[in-house]
């Protein structure tokens, strides 16, 4: 990690009365400015279509894993030059909300990003990040940013212990810190009380007509301790089928899946289906 290329900035917003620590390179700050110009005029009455249009402006951006694991303490990472599947979705949604408000300033963007990425919208250390995507959906539903429509699409409940981080502590550098580790264990205990729904893989094609462009798609998995392994955005393409717009670990860049979602998932090892969240 080359810390010399990073800017650790403290932004204080008197009107909003909060302080935010941001990690952002000069290149990413410029990329933000360029993106606001690029997406100008993409707002539609249908917010889902707006998100797809914004998402497609990221096509070709490299997939980079663990883009948020920066520094010694948790900060709000703004990285528009390398995206993992979750940060792709978060950035698209943040830019969508910015466009919806008619704003283009960096402060408003980072506030939206913080709201989306952290429990109850507040960055308060590593443990406050929404690490598990089923929790990401639930918490952002509480914020009225999305609605979990999996059940409406024919989803079925699954009871599963979500504890991958706690049982694989060595894979997460921030979990060397005992306080961070304890907070993750608390999160996992809370998740153990919940049951989430997923739409089984063999029922996706039948129910595909209920999925809308702009819906956030999360790939449910049979891997022990995990709820979701990947995420992206549904897009209705020219073939009349729903495809996945995502930061792909296959092509290693943001792309639209060549195969329709239902067919694409059949090639994903240990995939059991999807969760679907509809942006409000």
N, C-alpha and C positions, 0 to 999 in steps of 0.2 A: 504494500500500500504506500503510494507516494503522497505523503501528507502535504507536501509543498504545493500541490496543485489544488488543494482544497481551501475554501474560505469558510471559516467558522464565524458566522455573523450573528449578532443579537439584534433582532428587530423589536422595537417597542412601539405599540399602537395605543396611544392615549385614549382614543375613542372606544376601542374594544377592551381596553384595560387588561391586556395580557402580554406576556413576553414569550418569544418564540426563538429557540436556537435552531439555526438553519445551516446545513452543509450544502454548499452549492459552488461549483466552479464558475469562473467568468464565462467559459464556453456555454455552460448550461443556462446561465442568466441570459446570454445572448440568444440561445435556442428558445427560451421562453418568449422573448420579445418577437422573434421571428415567427413563432407558432401563433401568437395572437393576431399577427397580420395574415398568416396563412388561413386561419379558420374564420376570419371575418366574413360574414355573409352566409355561413353554413347553418345558421339557426333556422329550424323549421318548427311548425306547430307541433309536429310529432317529435317529442324529445328523443325517442329511441332512434329515429332516423338521423337526428342531429349527432348523436353519439357515434353512430356508424360512420358518418361522414368525417367526423373528427378523427376517429380511430384509423381510418384509411390514410390520413395524412402522415401517420407514423410508419406506413409500410416501408420495409427495408431497414428500419432501425435495428441494430444488432440485439439479439437476446443475450443478456448478461445475468448470471445467477448471483444471488446474495448482494444485490446492489444497495441494500439498506444496512449491511453490516459494516459500518464505517466508524472509525475512531474508538475511543474508550468508553464513551457514554452515548446514550441514545440521543439523536438529533433528527430534525426533519430533513431528510435527504431529498434534494431535488436533482434528479438525474434524467435528462431527456436524451442522452446519447447512448444509453444502454438500459434496457428494460427487461425485467423478468415478467412472468405472466400476470402477477398481482399488481406490480407497479404500472404496467401498461393499462390495466383496467382503472386503477386509481387516478392516473393522470388524465385519461380520457374523460372520466366522470368529472374531475376537477375543472378541466377546460370547458366541459359542457355547462357546468353550473356558472362559470365565469361568463360564458357567452349568453346564457339565459338572463343574467343580471345586467347585461350590457356593460360589463366592466372589462378592463384589460391590464390592470395594475398587478404587479408581482405580489404585493401584500395580500390582496384579496385571494389570489391563486393559492398562496401558501396556507392561508387560513382554511380554505376548502380542502386542501390536501391533508392538513392536520385533522380536520373534522372527519374525513373519510377513513383515515388510516388508524386512528386511535380510539380506544374505548371512551365512549361518551364525548368524543371530539377533542380530548385533551391529552397532549403529550406529557406524560409523567413517568419517564423512564422506560426501559426496555419492556417491562411487564405490561405497560399500557398499550403496546402495539397489538393489533388484532391479528395474531399469528395464525390461528386456525380459521379457514374460510367460512365454515358454517357459523362461527362466532362473528366473523366479519359481516355476513349477511344479516344475522339477527340484530347486531348492534346498529347497523346502518338502517335497518327497518325501524328500530326505536327512534332514530333521528329523522325518520320520515324521508329518507333519501331513496330507499328502494322498498319494494314489497316482495316477499318470498311467495312466489306463485307456484312452487313445485307441487303442492297438494292439489291445486286447481287443475294442474296438467295431468293428474292421475298418479301423483307420487304416493309412495308407500312408506310407512315409518320404519326406521332402522334403529335398533338399540346397539350401540357400539361404544366401547371405552376409548376415548380420545386422549392418548397420553404419550404420543410419539416423542415429543420434545423432552418430557420428563424421563423417559426411558432411554433416550439417545442423547444424553447431555453432552457427550463428547463431540457431537456434530455441530454444536452451536457455541461459537467463541464467547458470546455474551453470558452464557450460562456458567462460565467459570466463576462468575460473581455469585456468591451464595444468596444475596438478596434477590437478584434476578431469577435465580433458580427457584427460590421459594415462591415467588410471585407466579411463575409458570405453573407450579404444582397447584396453587390455589385456583388458577384459571381452569386447570384440568379437572379439579374437583367439582367446580361449578358446571362444566360441560358434561360431567358424568350424570348430572341430574336431568339433562335434557335429552329428548329424542328428536332427531331430525328426519325429514322426509327426503327421499330421492326418487327420481323417475327411472325405473329399471331400463337398462340398455335395450332390451328386446321390445320395449314399448315406446321408444323415442320416435321411430318413424311413423307409427300410427297416430301419435299425438303431436307430430311436428307442426301441424297447421295452427296449433295453439301457441307456439313460440313466436315472438315478435322480434323484428329487427331492433337491436339495442338492448335486448335482454342479456343479462350477465349470466353466463353459463359456467358452472363449476363442476369439474369431473370427480364424481364420487369413486372411492377405491376400496378394494378388499384388503389392502395392506394393513396389518395390525397397528392400531394406535393412531391411524390417520383418517381424516374425514374426506379430504380433497387433495388431489395431486396437481391440478392444473386449472386454469380459468381463462376465459376469453369473452368475446361479445358475439352474440348471434347476429347474422346478417343474411337477409333474403337476397339471393343472387339471381342472375339472369336465367338460370335453369329452373327457377321456381322453387328451389330447395333452400333450406336453412344451412348455412355454412358457419364456420367458426373463424372469427377475426381475432387473432391472438399473437402473442410473442411466443413463437414456436421453438421448442427444443429440438425439432427435427431439422428445419432449415436454418435454425439459429438466427432468425430475424422475425420481425412482425410481418404477418402474411394473412391472407384468407385461405383457409384449407381448400385444397383442390377437390377433395371429396365432400359431399354433404355431411353434416354433423353426424347423422345416424351411422353412416358408413365409416367415417373417420374414426369414430369411437371403437369400432370393432377391431381396429389395429392397435389399440392402446392396451398394453398388458395390465391386467388386474383392474381394469375399469369395470364398474358395475352399473353405471348410469350417471345421471346429472342432477344437480340442483339448479333452479332457475330463479333469479331475482330480477324484478322489473323496475328500472329506475322510475321514480315519480316525476 
